[in-house]
Amino acid sequence: MLTRDDRRDKPIGVFDSGVGGLSVWREIVRLMPNESVIYLADQARVPYGDRTKGEVERFTHDSVAWLLSQDVKLVVIACNTASAAALTSLRQRWPETPIVGMEPAVKPASQRTRTGHVGVLATPGTLRAERFSSLVERFANGVHVHTVMGTGLVKMVEQNKLGGPEVEARLRAILAPVLEANIDHLVLGCTHFPFLAASLRRVLGDGVQLVDPAPAVARQTQRVLAREGLQRALSEPGLWRFVTTGELAHFQRAVTRLVAAELATLGRPTLFQSIDID
């Protein structure tokens, strides 16, 4: 049986349907640069947003089971759609494993708004979920929450299309209703969307603030590790593993582009691999 000291040196597992969860991964490694991390992208089945709840729940359980087979000490579900569909059942199935999930940052946006109108850009799976309805009911506090589906945006990020006329035209078409609603905050309800931040700012203008929950998720991950006594004691860099169920060369190119700054600044042993968990 592993002692707590043994478990402290185990990696953190981070899961997303694709490369979007790297927006959470980068905040985790900035905050805890000595931790080892395994990042798993289920690119063979991305995107999750238009799938049924049952499909997303099954895919997420498959992926978490694989991460646990790699002896991770904590799992971060860096995907709003997967969190909405599966977080409760994951915690029921693996009660001994700390699991941190995602949810759209409705609460902070509602607390900061001056116009009383905030937007949420998310996938259909996130917006349809009971978990999202509960968030709005509990935290909007009279604020008008305007939702819009980011149709096609996940695929753009997966294809490394982060800017340019095509991306901005798509964003203008999608965001037109919330801009007309006088929002002053836009909640990024999918972990892929922070990689479109530069394009989003050009489309939205200076009057709308982007709300990215990734830094808060990283802080929660750190708190849970501390609470469980699982923070890595060693100061030297841990190993980073990037794993995909899809095509390896494409995945490696995407990772090295999307988190180039972190890979350069926090350089350490890095491994890329492709697996089959279907």
N, C-alpha and C positions, 0 to 999 in steps of 0.2 A: 504494500500500500504506500502511495506517495505521501511524504510529509508535506506540510505547508511550504517549507523551504524549497523542496523539490519543485513544487507547483509554481513557485514564483518565477522560475526561469523558463517556464513554458511560454509559448507565443500567445498573442491575442489573435483571434480569428475575426476577419472582417468580410462580410458577404454582401454582394449586390448582384442584380441580374446582369449587369455589364460593367462598364468602366465608370459609371456615375458615382459609385461609392468611393472612388478615389478622392472626391471632394471631402469626404469624411476621413478617409485614411490619412490625407495630408495634414489635417488638423490633429489627429492622434499622434502622428510621428513628430510634429512640431512641439507638441506638449510633452511627449514622453519619448525623447529620442533614443533612449537606451533599450526600449522594449523591442523584442522580436515580434514580427507581425506576418501573418499569412493572409493575403487578400485573394478571395475566390470570386470570379466573375462567371456567371452561368450564361455565357454568350451564345451557347448552342440554342438557348430558348428565349433570348432577349428579343423584344421587350415584353415585360410582364403586364404593363398597364391595361391592355385590352383583353387579357385572359380572364377566365372565371376565377372566383375566389378559391374554388377547390383545386384548380390547376396550380395557382400561385402557392397555396398552402403546401401542396405535395412537393413542388419543386424546391421550396424553401426548406422543408424538412429533409429532403435528400441532401441538400447542400450543407446544412448544419450537421447532419450525421457524418458527412465526409470531413468537415472541419474537426469534429470531435475525435474522429479516427486519427487525426494528426496531433492529438494531445494538446489542443488549445485550452487555455485556462479561463477564457471569457470569450463570448461571441457578440459581435456588433452586427446587427441587421441594418446595413447602411443603404436601405431601400425603403421608401415610404409605402410602396404598394405591398411589398412582402411583410412589412411590419403590420400593416392594417389587416392583412389576411391571416397571418400566422403567429404573431407574437404571443398571444394567449396560449395557443396549443403547444407552441415550442416550450414555454415555461412549464406547462403541465407535463410534457413528455420528459423534459430534462431539468427537474427542479434543483438538482445539485449544481447546475452550471449557471453562472451569472450571464444573463442575456440582456443586452442594451438595444433598444429599438429606436425608430425614428417616428416623428409625427410633425405635421406642418406647424410652423411657429405662429399659430393664430394668437396665442396669449401675448407674447411681446409686441407683435404688430398692433394688436388692439389697445395695448397700454400706451403705445407711443403715438398713435394717430392724432392728428390735429383736425383733419377734415371729417372724421367719423366714418371714413370709408377705406377699407383695405381690400386688396386683391389676393387671391390664392391661385397660383399657377401650378397645376398638378396633373397627374394621369387619371383616367377614368376610374381605375381600381381604387385609388386613394380617395377621390371625391365621393364615390358611391358608398364607401365603407361606413359602418355604424360608428367606428372610432372617430372619423372626421366630424360627423354630425354631433357627437358628444363633445368634441373640442369646441366647436362653435357655440353650442348651448351653454357650456360651462364658462368660457372665457371671453366671448365677444362683448358681453356686458353692454348691449345696446348699440354696438358698432355694427355697421353694415358690412358684411363679408361677401364680396363678389368673387365667384369662382369661374375659372376658365380652364379648359382642358388643353394641355400642351401637345396636341396631336402632331406627330411627326418629329418632335424635337429630340426625343431619345435616340431615334435612328440617326439624326444628324450628328449628335455627339459621338455615337458609336462609329460613325463614318469619318470622324475628325473634321466635321464641318462646324466650325465654331464662330465664324464671322463671314462677312462679305454680303453682297446684294441678295443672294438667295436666302440666307439665314435671316437677314433683317426684314426682308419682305414677308417671310413667314411669321416672324414675331409681330410685325405691325398688324397683320391680318388677325392673328390670335388675340392680341392684347387690345384691339380697338374697343371692345365693350367695356373693359375695366378702366381704360383711360377716359372714356366718356363719363364714367361714374365718379370722377374726381378722387380717385384713390391717391394716397400719399405714401403707402407702403405696399410692396408686392412680396408676398411670401413665396419662396421657392420650395414648392411641395414635392420635388423630385430631386434626388441627389445628382442627376445629370445636369440640372439647369444652372448651377453655379459656374460651370465651364462656359456658359453663354453670357456671363455677366457683362463683359465689355459691349457686346451687341445689345443686350437688354438696356444698358444705360443710355446708349445712343438712341434707342427707340423710345424709352420712357422719359428722357430728359432729367434735369436736375431736381425736379419737384417730387420724384418718387424714389424712396429708399428701398433697396433690396434687403430682404430678411432671409439669411441663410442659417439654418439650424445646426450646421456641421460643427462650429466651435462649441456650442452647448453640448452636443453629443460627445465630443472629445472630453470635455470637462466631466460629464457624467461618467464616462468610462474610467477616468482617473479616480473619481470618487468611489466607484464600486470596487476597483482594485484595492484602494486604500482600506475600504471597509472590510473587505474579505482578507486582508493581509497578503495580497497577491502581487504587489508592486515589485518589479525586478530590482534586486539589490545591486547587481553588477553594473558598473558604470560604463564598461566598454560597449560599443555598438552591438546590437543583436542582429539576427539575420532577417532580411525581408524576402518573402516568397510571394510571387505573383502567379496565380494559377487561373487558367481559363478552361471552360468546357468547349470552347470554340477553336478557331484557327490561331495557332501560336504566334506566327510572324505578325499578323495584323494586331493582335493583342499587345505584343511587345512594343510595336511602333506607337500604339495609342498611349500606353503607359508612359513611355519615355517622352512623349510630347506633352501630355496633360500634367504630369508632375515632375517636369524636368528640373525645376528649381529645387525641389526637395531631394531628388536623386543626386544632384550636384552638391548641395550644401551639406546634406546629412549622409554622404556617401558611406557605404558599408557593404558587406557581402550581400549580393542580390541574386535571386534565382527565379527564372521564368520556366513554367511548365504547362503542359496541356494534359487534361485528364478526361475520363468518361465516367459520369456518375448517373447517367440516365438508365 
